[in-house]
Amino acid sequence: MDNAKGWNTISKSYQKRYNIQPNKYYWGPLCPKSLDKLLGNLKGKRILELGSGAAQNSIYLAKHGACVTALDVSSEQLNYGRKLAKANNVHIEFVQGNFESVKKYFEPNIFDKIVSSFALQYCMTPKSLKSVINQIFNLLKIKGELIFSIDHPVRHHGYWDQNDNFIIDNYFDRNTKSWEYSFPEDGISSTMTGSYKTIADYISSIIETGFILKAFIEPEPIDHEISNNFAVKSRYIDDPKKNPFSINHLKRIPGTLIIKVVKE
Ligand SMILES: C[S@@+](CC[C@H](N)C(=O)[O-])C[C@H]1O[C@@H](n2cnc3c(N)ncnc32)[C@H](O)[C@@H]1O
């Protein structure tokens, strides 16, 4: 099972709404640029991006001298990425595939770094997350790094109510669920499937695989002109009080969790 069909349907609207640019590395909503130091030295490094979407981050890495492979399950996201890579004059290897079986696309021990932004939360279950982390471990060289951001599990598990309180009903609910990713501005919506994972689900997968934790960051939002515009056209346009990505809400509940680990 994967969400390829859903992502193909919303790809154009997603790209239009979030307008992510390849001239900077995208960690998540309103994340500061200072995080880029986590990427380390990029020149000549062989890097795999998982759930690359339209490969804006892959293009950024290639522009900084890395040799990059972008993997995504959605053909529409990758087609958008191919056009962006061409427009930016960089070569990216594009692979259409499911990261839940990522080991079948590559030889073991070949990557210096594996990166992912806002994609690994789409692992279907905590068990499949563990399998993905294990496969990533095997694809990395010794001293290789996994650097990823996800929807912060606390934010992901809850919502803002009309009184501006953040409500989490059941942090431990890991049941498979379907939800609508909707783009009312384009009259488009897709049903996505997956399950919530807790912070401990990520950390225990990492520790049990043998990775060493190097960074664990809950970034506080940057306060500049795009802060007020991020996702304003989203489904929260008529109900801004519920927008989890407004600067005031991100100052209270983190939107993004960033983890960096190394294979020693
Ligand atoms: C929120 S987007 C993030 C993409 C990009 N990093 C960005 O910030 O725009 C999530 C991406 O993960 C991809 N994806 C979801 N599940 C996947 C899977 N099982 N295997 C590979 N890609 C997947 C989707 O197609 C989508 O492009």
The ligand as a MOL file (V3000), in Angstrom:
LIG
                    3D

  0  0  0     0  0            999 V3000
M  V30 BEGIN CTAB
M  V30 COUNTS 27 29 0 0 0
M  V30 BEGIN ATOM
M  V30 1 C 5.0400 16.4860 2.2530 0
M  V30 2 S 5.8380 15.8830 0.8050 0 CHG=1
M  V30 3 C 7.5200 16.3340 1.0880 0
M  V30 4 C 8.2600 16.4710 -0.1990 0
M  V30 5 C 9.4160 17.4580 -0.1470 0
M  V30 6 N 10.4150 17.0410 0.7810 0
M  V30 7 C 8.8320 18.8060 0.2040 0
M  V30 8 O 9.1300 19.3020 1.3030 0
M  V30 9 O 8.0710 19.3410 -0.6040 0 CHG=-1
M  V30 10 C 5.8670 14.1220 1.0560 0
M  V30 11 C 6.4300 13.3670 -0.1450 0
M  V30 12 O 6.6270 12.0100 0.2600 0
M  V30 13 C 6.2640 11.1730 -0.8230 0
M  V30 14 N 5.9410 9.8560 -0.2570 0
M  V30 15 C 4.9440 9.5360 0.5930 0
M  V30 16 N 5.0000 8.2260 0.8970 0
M  V30 17 C 6.0580 7.7130 0.2270 0
M  V30 18 C 6.6340 6.4230 0.1350 0
M  V30 19 N 6.1120 5.3890 0.8000 0
M  V30 20 N 7.7210 6.2470 -0.6410 0
M  V30 21 C 8.2680 7.2970 -1.3260 0
M  V30 22 N 7.7610 8.5460 -1.2890 0
M  V30 23 C 6.6730 8.7500 -0.5170 0
M  V30 24 C 5.0780 11.8660 -1.4630 0
M  V30 25 O 4.8690 11.4450 -2.7920 0
M  V30 26 C 5.4850 13.3210 -1.3590 0
M  V30 27 O 6.1730 13.7650 -2.4980 0
M  V30 END ATOM
M  V30 BEGIN BOND
M  V30 1 1 1 2
M  V30 2 1 2 3
M  V30 3 1 2 10
M  V30 4 1 3 4
M  V30 5 1 4 5
M  V30 6 1 5 6
M  V30 7 1 5 7
M  V30 8 2 7 8
M  V30 9 1 7 9
M  V30 10 1 10 11
M  V30 11 1 11 12
M  V30 12 1 11 26
M  V30 13 1 12 13
M  V30 14 1 13 14
M  V30 15 1 13 24
M  V30 16 1 14 15
M  V30 17 1 14 23
M  V30 18 2 15 16
M  V30 19 1 16 17
M  V30 20 1 17 18
M  V30 21 2 17 23
M  V30 22 1 18 19
M  V30 23 2 18 20
M  V30 24 1 20 21
M  V30 25 2 21 22
M  V30 26 1 22 23
M  V30 27 1 24 25
M  V30 28 1 24 26
M  V30 29 1 26 27
M  V30 END BOND
M  V30 END CTAB
M  END
